[in-house]
Amino acid sequence: MLEGMIVLFVCSKKQKNQLGNQLEKIIYQQFSPLMCYCRHGLPTWLLRLLEKYPGVELIKKAGPKKLSQVKGISNDKAVALIKKISQINANTSGHISNITKSTAAQILHLDKTIDAQKEDLIGRFKDEALVILLTSIPGVAQQSAVQLLIEIEDVERFETSKKIVAYFGTHPMWKQSGDGTWGNHMSKKGRSEIRGVLYMCGMTAIRHDEMFKKIYSNSRAEGKNHYSALGVVMNKMLRVIYGVLKNKTKYDSAIDSKNQENAKLKQKEKEEKQAEVTKEKRTKLERFNTAESDSLPISNRHAKKKRQSPKLQTEACTGSSAP
């Protein structure tokens, strides 16, 4: 029953996204100066504006006084809108105006429908088995549990915990170039709603659970700021949620600690194997280390490191004297 209701809810959200993409194309073609307001999706005040004044000439004719009567538009914003729209010389055709008005109205209606469906889901399924399982996790309340299930839909579609954290964008990313890898930040790919829920759950968990508190404090000790440290907590919480839903068992800190120990052992074995492979590759490549290697081009960053590192200078001298 819960899965069926979630499917209907997700269908409403997908329909809203499709209509939003359609309206964004119209805005780009007919109201291009307004695209600066659509960097993070279509704001509700813009939808109300286009529903009431779905044409360039209609917005110009309305003026700042009438535009400021639209909910969410202040007098200063109304003046800025008129200034931006004044850059457009062409008028909007009647056909495009009708499509714009209809699409904006449908999105606003779907917004209300989605909010009502979410409230209904939270009230109807707060005592479901999956919700009870999730509420065993510190920081996850009934409302958060239902919202998480809405976003995850079916946990079986994710083979591993790595895939679910990658799908919702809580995994770390690094900036890479030929000189190295640096800069660590949350990916933030995928739907943002679940990250908002995880953030609030994480805030509660670091106050009431020792494991999450330790993860947060360790991250802070490494030099991360509050938001970066909480991002680590969010990533861990999503992994815990995946394990609880996948195994259909309540959260147990002892099981989680055991899993962490097993993961450390596996990681250590992996690193040892990788070290052996790297050593073998290095041995094979040493025969190509000729005196001409010093004349090959290198990046500015590596050249700077070479000048500052006595070890690299010694290696360079040894390599240049080799036969």
Buried (B, 14 or more C-beta within 10 A) or exposed (E): EBEEBBEEBBEBBEBBBEBBEBBBEBBEEBBEBBEEBBEEEBBEBBBBBBBBBBBBBBBBEBEBEBBBEBEEBEEEBBBBBBEBBEEBEEBBEEEBBEBBBBBBBBBBEBBEBBEEBBEEBBEEBBEBEBBEBBBEBBBBBBBBBBBBBBBBBEBEEBEEBEEBBBBBBBBBEEEEEEEEEEEEEBBEEBEEBBBEBBBBBBBBBBEEBEBBBEBBEEBBEEEBEEEBBBBBBBBBBBBBBBBBBBEEEEBEEEEBEEEEEEEEEEEEEEEEEEEEEEEEEEEEEEEEEEEEEEEEEBEEEBEEBBEEEEEBEEEBEEBEEEE
